Amino acid sequence: MSIPPEPLENWDTSNAGPLTGIFAVEATITAHAGPEVKLKQLLRLRIVQQGSTFVHEKTTLCAFKLPVVPDTATLSIPPALQAVIQTKGAEEQGDFLSGSGTLKYTPPPFLVVVGAKLASPATDPLPTQMDLASAIDEDMDGNPGVTLGAEVFTCGNPPPPEKLFVAIRTSGTLVGQVPSPDLITGKVDVKFADSVLGFSNECLSAAAMLRIDVTPGSPFKAIRTSADDDVDHNGNVSCPELVLRASTLFPDWDEM
């Protein structure tokens, strides 16, 4: 896997506090799509701490593992969509640390929308097959929205690889504790919505009706990255590097 050159954000780090650094964040999300399923998110969290409470941070969704629904469907995120997701970092500043001893970490929600351009990204309805006005071909493959890989049992046994064209919105609110400058743990309330804009084969029409209901309060863990995670040794640990190192940083990353 090639690592595209990506410099570290040019932020003021003078008098930076002990939480300053780049963290890899894994969230393991329980949901229901008929049966109980698991989703996983891998995020890059850059933090510069100033004083005891003030934080300048950027949160980027690096990878998103969609669920395997037993005897129904396996959904996957192709590289082109992965690259789009990694451009959606949210930068925030504020007093996100509080308390004494074990600090409490309460950043603002993060939000990612792909496959649609919305005036109010958090609340506007996603486009539909009947109304594609706000859909955009963000992965530039000539299809509306963005493309998911789909292997669906209604298409054959074993199911051949097909494609769903979708718009996706995912957001999350973290509430964590900082037991050490190298670790943040807590719960994240994730919201997930998708709208199917089309598909490569009519056999996917049943999969287009699949809905994922996320259970609140999923656990997350943020761990400080090291020099080993800076694969290209440029002083930054980027999303592609975290994806490459995910199973080393989080041994359960490949478990679904």
Protein Blocks (a to p, Z undefined) as FASTA:
>chain_A
ZZdddddddddfehiafkbccddddddddddehiacddddddddddddehjkbccddddd
fbdcddddehibccdddfklmmmmmmmcccddddfbgcehjaddddddddddehiacfbl
mlpccddfklmklgccfkonopahiadddddfkloccddddddddddddddddddddfbf
kbccdddddddddddfbdfbfklmmmmmpccdddehiacddddddfklmmnonopacfkl
mmmmmmmmmmmlmpZZ
